[in-house]
Amino acid sequence: MPERPKGTRAVQDAVRRAVERTFQSSVGSAGQTRERAQELADEVLRRAEDSAARASRGVREAGSRQRAAAANVGDRVGDRLRDAIGEVTGVHADEVERLRSELASLRARVEELEGRLKAEPGAKSARKKST
């Protein structure tokens, strides 16, 4: 077997130590990378949950506003009807017919809105009953 130069063993040991140090630093950074990836995933999840909560609040608030507006429709129709009756005296037949048609249209709209309210969950508490 040929004889190795004396410095060859020292070079091999130096290369081995360098490879070991490189490997150790790679293992450490892989752990840091894994931790950072977990932190990012947690942040994305938190933001998604916050966004979903905001959207849910917006939907609930919009539904509440719609129910309140629908509850006031009956009052507004009554006001319009009183105004119309006050103006009816002395008007032509075609004007009375136009008012009847408008009243029928308003009744249909009120029934539609009431139907929507009945279809919505929790709508009974927001509805006013008129007799």
C-alpha positions as CSV (number, residue, x, y, z in Angstrom):
1,M,0.0,0.0,0.0
2,P,1.4,3.4,-0.9
3,E,2.3,5.7,1.9
4,R,0.2,8.8,2.5
5,P,1.8,12.2,3.1
6,K,1.7,13.3,6.7
7,G,-0.6,16.3,6.0
8,T,-3.3,14.2,4.4
9,R,-4.7,13.1,7.7
10,A,-4.9,16.7,9.0
11,V,-6.6,17.8,5.8
12,Q,-9.2,15.0,6.1
13,D,-9.9,16.0,9.7
14,A,-10.3,19.6,8.8
15,V,-12.7,18.7,6.0
16,R,-14.7,16.4,8.3
17,R,-15.0,19.2,10.9
18,A,-16.1,21.7,8.3
19,V,-18.8,19.3,7.0
20,E,-20.0,18.7,10.6
21,R,-20.2,22.4,11.3
22,T,-22.1,23.0,8.1
23,F,-24.5,20.2,8.9
24,Q,-25.0,21.5,12.5
25,S,-25.8,25.0,11.2
26,S,-28.2,23.6,8.6
27,V,-30.0,21.6,11.3
28,G,-30.4,24.7,13.5
29,S,-31.7,26.9,10.7
30,A,-34.2,24.2,9.7
31,G,-35.6,24.3,13.2
32,Q,-35.8,28.1,13.0
33,T,-37.5,27.9,9.5
34,R,-40.0,25.4,10.9
35,E,-40.8,27.7,13.8
36,R,-41.2,30.7,11.5
37,A,-43.4,28.8,9.1
38,Q,-45.7,27.9,12.1
39,E,-45.8,31.5,13.2
40,L,-46.8,32.6,9.7
41,A,-49.5,29.9,9.5
42,D,-50.9,31.0,12.9
43,E,-51.0,34.6,11.8
44,V,-52.8,33.7,8.6
45,L,-55.3,31.7,10.6
46,R,-55.9,34.5,13.1
47,R,-56.4,37.1,10.3
48,A,-58.9,34.7,8.5
49,E,-60.8,34.3,11.7
50,D,-60.9,38.1,12.4
51,S,-62.1,38.7,8.8
52,A,-64.8,36.1,9.2
53,A,-66.0,37.6,12.4
54,R,-66.1,41.1,10.8
55,A,-68.1,39.7,7.9
56,S,-70.6,38.0,10.3
57,R,-71.1,41.2,12.2
58,G,-71.8,43.1,9.0
59,V,-74.4,40.6,7.9
60,R,-76.1,40.7,11.3
61,E,-76.1,44.5,11.3
62,A,-77.5,44.7,7.7
63,G,-80.3,42.3,8.6
64,S,-81.2,44.3,11.7
65,R,-81.4,47.5,9.6
66,Q,-83.6,45.8,7.0
67,R,-85.9,44.4,9.6
68,A,-86.2,47.9,11.3
69,A,-86.9,49.5,7.9
70,A,-89.6,46.9,7.1
71,A,-91.3,47.4,10.4
72,N,-91.6,51.1,9.6
73,V,-93.2,50.5,6.2
74,G,-96.6,50.1,7.7
75,D,-96.4,53.5,9.4
76,R,-95.2,55.2,6.2
77,V,-98.0,53.6,4.2
78,G,-100.6,54.8,6.7
79,D,-99.2,58.3,6.4
80,R,-99.3,58.3,2.6
81,L,-102.9,56.9,2.7
82,R,-104.1,59.7,5.0
83,D,-102.5,62.3,2.7
84,A,-104.1,60.7,-0.3
85,I,-107.5,60.7,1.3
86,G,-107.2,64.3,2.2
87,E,-106.5,65.2,-1.4
88,V,-109.2,62.9,-2.9
89,T,-112.1,65.3,-2.3
90,G,-113.0,67.0,-5.6
91,V,-110.7,65.0,-7.8
92,H,-111.6,63.3,-11.1
93,A,-112.3,59.6,-11.4
94,D,-109.0,58.9,-13.1
95,E,-107.1,60.3,-10.1
96,V,-109.1,58.1,-7.7
97,E,-108.3,55.1,-9.9
98,R,-104.6,56.0,-9.9
99,L,-104.7,56.2,-6.1
100,R,-106.4,52.8,-5.9
101,S,-103.8,51.4,-8.1
102,E,-101.0,52.9,-6.0
103,L,-102.6,51.6,-2.8
104,A,-102.8,48.1,-4.3
105,S,-99.1,48.3,-5.2
106,L,-98.2,49.5,-1.7
107,R,-100.3,46.7,-0.2
108,A,-98.4,44.2,-2.3
109,R,-95.1,45.6,-1.3
110,V,-96.0,45.5,2.4
111,E,-97.1,41.9,2.0
112,E,-93.8,41.1,0.3
113,L,-91.8,42.8,3.0
114,E,-93.8,41.0,5.7
115,G,-93.2,37.7,3.9
116,R,-89.5,38.4,4.0
117,L,-89.6,39.2,7.7
118,K,-91.4,35.9,8.4
119,A,-88.8,34.0,6.5
120,E,-85.9,35.5,8.5
121,P,-84.9,33.8,11.7
122,G,-85.6,35.9,14.8
123,A,-87.9,38.3,12.9
124,K,-90.8,38.0,15.3
125,S,-89.1,40.2,17.9
126,A,-88.4,43.0,15.5
127,R,-91.9,43.0,13.9
128,K,-94.7,45.4,15.0
129,K,-98.2,44.0,15.0
130,S,-100.9,46.4,13.8
131,T,-104.6,45.8,14.3
